[in-house]
Amino acid sequence: ESFTSSPLSDVNLSHNRLREVSVSAFTTHSQGRALHVDLSHNLLHRLTPHSAGAGPPAPTIQSLNLAWNRLRTVPDLRDLPLRYLSLDGNPLAVVG
């Protein structure tokens, strides 16, 4: 819930040491506004999907940069209205 009350439309968390991130962290109250998230150049081995159900709606992430992490499989991003996704430089072994 790090960005729940945030008016941001661009979130750049690149070049850190993040290992795991939940997609739900980017859910905001201002649904409908496109959100651009850069998580490139981290140590991500997992991106936890948004849990559908009784919780808040899925974040409106339209651009997601996951380049140069440690992802071995393509994360479950079904609930996101993505228009751009970068997975460059990951050791992907499985595309489901």
LUMMI-228017 format. One record per residue: x, y, z of N, C-alpha, C in turn. Coordinates in nm, 2 decimals. Each point is the difference from the previous one (the first is absolute). Layout:
{{X; Y; Z}; {X; Y; Z}; {X; Y; Z}} ...
END
This chain:
{{0.08; -0.12; 0.00}; {-0.08; 0.12; 0.00}; {0.09; 0.13; 0.00}} {{0.12; -0.01; -0.04}; {0.09; 0.11; 0.00}; {-0.05; 0.12; -0.07}} {{-0.07; -0.02; -0.11}; {-0.04; 0.12; -0.09}; {-0.15; 0.02; 0.00}} {{-0.07; -0.06; 0.10}; {-0.15; 0.01; -0.01}; {-0.05; 0.14; 0.00}} {{0.05; 0.09; 0.07}; {-0.05; 0.14; 0.00}; {0.08; 0.10; -0.09}} {{0.09; -0.06; -0.08}; {0.09; 0.08; -0.08}; {-0.07; 0.05; -0.13}} {{0.03; 0.13; -0.04}; {-0.05; 0.05; -0.12}; {0.09; -0.03; -0.12}} {{0.11; -0.08; 0.03}; {0.10; -0.02; -0.11}; {-0.05; -0.08; -0.12}} {{0.05; 0.03; -0.11}; {-0.03; -0.07; -0.12}; {0.12; -0.08; -0.05}} {{0.12; 0.04; 0.05}; {0.13; -0.07; -0.03}; {0.07; -0.03; 0.12}} {{0.03; -0.13; 0.02}; {0.08; -0.05; 0.11}; {0.12; -0.07; -0.05}} {{0.12; 0.06; 0.04}; {0.12; -0.06; -0.04}; {0.08; -0.06; 0.12}} {{0.00; -0.13; 0.01}; {0.07; -0.07; 0.11}; {0.12; -0.08; -0.06}} {{0.05; 0.05; -0.11}; {0.11; -0.07; -0.07}; {0.13; 0.01; 0.08}} {{0.10; -0.09; -0.03}; {0.13; 0.01; 0.06}; {0.00; 0.00; 0.15}} {{-0.08; -0.10; 0.06}; {0.00; -0.02; 0.14}; {0.04; -0.14; 0.03}} {{-0.04; -0.05; 0.11}; {0.03; -0.14; 0.04}; {-0.13; -0.08; 0.03}} {{-0.11; 0.04; -0.07}; {-0.13; -0.06; 0.03}; {0.01; -0.15; -0.05}} {{-0.05; -0.09; 0.08}; {0.00; -0.14; -0.03}; {-0.14; -0.05; -0.03}} {{-0.10; 0.06; 0.06}; {-0.14; -0.04; -0.03}; {-0.09; 0.12; 0.02}} {{-0.10; 0.01; -0.09}; {-0.09; 0.12; 0.00}; {-0.14; -0.06; -0.03}} {{-0.10; 0.06; 0.07}; {-0.14; -0.04; -0.02}; {-0.06; 0.10; -0.10}} {{-0.07; -0.04; -0.10}; {-0.06; 0.09; -0.09}; {-0.10; 0.08; 0.07}} {{-0.06; -0.05; 0.11}; {-0.10; 0.08; 0.08}; {0.06; 0.12; 0.06}} {{0.13; 0.01; 0.01}; {0.06; 0.12; 0.06}; {-0.03; 0.12; -0.08}} {{-0.04; -0.01; -0.13}; {-0.02; 0.11; -0.09}; {-0.14; 0.03; -0.02}} {{-0.09; -0.06; 0.08}; {-0.14; 0.04; 0.00}; {-0.03; 0.14; 0.06}} {{-0.06; 0.08; -0.08}; {-0.03; 0.14; 0.05}; {-0.15; 0.02; 0.00}} {{-0.04; 0.10; 0.07}; {-0.14; 0.04; 0.01}; {-0.05; 0.07; -0.13}} {{0.09; 0.05; -0.07}; {-0.04; 0.07; -0.13}; {0.01; -0.09; -0.11}} {{-0.09; -0.10; 0.00}; {0.00; -0.10; -0.11}; {-0.03; 0.07; -0.13}} {{0.05; -0.06; -0.11}; {-0.03; 0.06; -0.13}; {0.12; 0.07; -0.05}} {{0.08; 0.06; 0.09}; {0.12; 0.07; -0.05}; {0.11; -0.10; -0.03}} {{0.07; 0.01; -0.11}; {0.10; -0.10; -0.04}; {0.12; 0.02; 0.09}} {{0.06; -0.11; 0.04}; {0.11; -0.01; 0.09}; {0.12; -0.06; -0.08}} {{0.12; 0.06; 0.01}; {0.12; -0.05; -0.06}; {0.09; -0.04; 0.11}} {{0.04; -0.13; 0.01}; {0.09; -0.05; 0.10}; {0.13; -0.06; -0.05}} {{0.11; 0.05; 0.05}; {0.13; -0.05; -0.04}; {0.06; -0.07; 0.12}} {{0.02; -0.13; -0.02}; {0.06; -0.09; 0.10}; {0.13; -0.06; -0.05}} {{0.05; 0.06; -0.11}; {0.12; -0.06; -0.06}; {0.13; 0.01; 0.09}} {{0.09; -0.08; -0.03}; {0.13; -0.01; 0.06}; {-0.01; -0.01; 0.15}} {{-0.08; -0.10; 0.04}; {-0.01; -0.04; 0.14}; {0.04; -0.15; 0.02}} {{-0.04; -0.06; 0.10}; {0.03; -0.14; 0.03}; {-0.12; -0.08; 0.00}} {{-0.11; 0.04; -0.07}; {-0.13; -0.06; 0.01}; {0.01; -0.14; -0.06}} {{-0.05; -0.09; 0.08}; {-0.02; -0.14; -0.04}; {-0.14; -0.04; 0.00}} {{-0.09; 0.09; 0.05}; {-0.14; -0.02; 0.01}; {-0.08; 0.13; 0.00}} {{-0.11; 0.00; -0.08}; {-0.09; 0.11; 0.00}; {-0.13; -0.06; 0.05}} {{-0.05; 0.03; 0.12}; {-0.12; -0.06; 0.05}; {-0.12; 0.06; -0.07}} {{-0.09; -0.08; -0.06}; {-0.11; 0.05; -0.07}; {-0.10; 0.07; 0.09}} {{-0.08; 0.08; -0.06}; {-0.11; 0.07; 0.08}; {-0.11; -0.11; 0.03}} {{-0.04; 0.00; 0.13}; {-0.10; -0.10; 0.04}; {-0.14; 0.06; -0.03}} {{-0.07; -0.06; -0.10}; {-0.13; 0.04; -0.03}; {-0.10; -0.05; 0.11}} {{-0.11; 0.06; 0.00}; {-0.10; -0.04; 0.10}; {-0.05; 0.12; 0.08}} {{-0.01; -0.01; 0.13}; {-0.06; 0.10; 0.09}; {0.09; 0.12; 0.01}} {{0.13; -0.01; -0.03}; {0.09; 0.12; 0.02}; {-0.02; 0.11; -0.10}} {{0.09; 0.09; -0.01}; {-0.01; 0.12; -0.09}; {0.02; -0.05; -0.14}} {{-0.05; 0.08; -0.10}; {0.02; -0.04; -0.14}; {0.14; -0.01; -0.04}} {{0.03; -0.06; -0.11}; {0.14; -0.01; -0.05}; {0.05; 0.13; -0.03}} {{0.13; 0.02; 0.02}; {0.06; 0.13; -0.04}; {-0.01; 0.02; -0.15}} {{0.00; 0.13; -0.04}; {-0.01; 0.03; -0.15}; {0.14; 0.02; -0.06}} {{0.08; -0.10; 0.02}; {0.14; 0.01; -0.05}; {-0.01; -0.03; -0.15}} {{0.04; 0.10; -0.08}; {0.00; -0.01; -0.15}; {0.14; -0.02; -0.05}} {{0.10; 0.04; 0.07}; {0.14; -0.02; -0.04}; {0.08; -0.06; 0.11}} {{0.06; -0.12; -0.02}; {0.07; -0.07; 0.10}; {0.14; -0.04; -0.05}} {{0.10; 0.05; 0.06}; {0.14; -0.03; -0.04}; {0.06; -0.10; 0.11}} {{0.02; -0.12; -0.04}; {0.06; -0.10; 0.09}; {0.13; -0.05; -0.05}} {{0.07; 0.08; -0.09}; {0.12; -0.04; -0.06}; {0.11; -0.01; 0.10}} {{0.10; -0.09; -0.02}; {0.12; -0.02; 0.07}; {-0.03; -0.03; 0.15}} {{-0.08; -0.11; 0.02}; {-0.03; -0.05; 0.13}; {0.04; -0.15; 0.00}} {{-0.05; -0.08; 0.09}; {0.03; -0.14; 0.01}; {-0.13; -0.09; -0.02}} {{-0.09; 0.05; -0.08}; {-0.12; -0.07; -0.03}; {0.02; -0.12; -0.09}} {{-0.04; -0.12; 0.04}; {0.01; -0.12; -0.07}; {-0.12; -0.04; -0.08}} {{-0.12; 0.06; 0.04}; {-0.12; -0.02; -0.07}; {-0.07; 0.13; -0.02}} {{-0.09; 0.01; -0.10}; {-0.07; 0.12; -0.02}; {-0.11; 0.01; 0.11}} {{0.00; 0.11; 0.08}; {-0.10; 0.02; 0.11}; {-0.14; 0.00; -0.05}} {{-0.09; -0.03; 0.09}; {-0.15; 0.00; -0.03}; {-0.04; 0.14; 0.00}} {{-0.03; 0.06; -0.11}; {-0.04; 0.14; -0.02}; {-0.14; 0.01; -0.06}} {{-0.08; -0.10; 0.01}; {-0.13; -0.01; -0.07}; {-0.09; 0.12; 0.03}} {{0.00; 0.04; 0.12}; {-0.10; 0.11; 0.05}; {0.05; 0.14; -0.04}} {{0.11; 0.02; -0.05}; {0.06; 0.13; -0.03}; {-0.03; 0.04; -0.14}} {{-0.04; 0.13; -0.02}; {-0.03; 0.05; -0.14}; {0.13; 0.04; -0.07}} {{0.10; -0.09; -0.01}; {0.13; 0.03; -0.05}; {-0.01; 0.04; -0.15}} {{0.08; 0.10; -0.04}; {0.02; 0.03; -0.14}; {0.15; -0.01; -0.03}} {{0.09; -0.01; 0.10}; {0.14; -0.01; -0.02}; {0.06; -0.09; 0.11}} {{0.08; -0.10; -0.03}; {0.07; -0.08; 0.09}; {0.14; -0.03; -0.05}} {{0.10; 0.02; 0.09}; {0.13; -0.03; -0.04}; {0.05; -0.11; 0.10}} {{0.06; -0.11; -0.05}; {0.06; -0.11; 0.08}; {0.14; -0.02; -0.05}} {{0.06; 0.10; -0.07}; {0.14; -0.02; -0.05}; {0.09; -0.04; 0.12}} {{0.10; -0.08; -0.04}; {0.11; -0.03; 0.09}; {-0.03; -0.09; 0.12}} {{-0.12; -0.06; 0.00}; {-0.04; -0.10; 0.11}; {0.04; -0.14; -0.05}} {{0.04; -0.09; 0.09}; {0.03; -0.14; -0.03}; {-0.13; -0.08; -0.02}} {{-0.09; 0.04; -0.08}; {-0.13; -0.06; -0.02}; {0.02; -0.15; -0.05}} {{-0.07; -0.09; 0.06}; {0.01; -0.14; -0.04}; {-0.14; -0.05; -0.04}} {{-0.11; 0.07; 0.04}; {-0.13; -0.04; -0.02}; {-0.09; 0.12; -0.04}} {{-0.07; -0.02; -0.11}; {-0.10; 0.10; -0.04}; {-0.13; -0.08; 0.00}} {{-0.09; 0.03; 0.10}; {-0.13; -0.07; 0.01}; {-0.10; 0.05; -0.09}} 
END
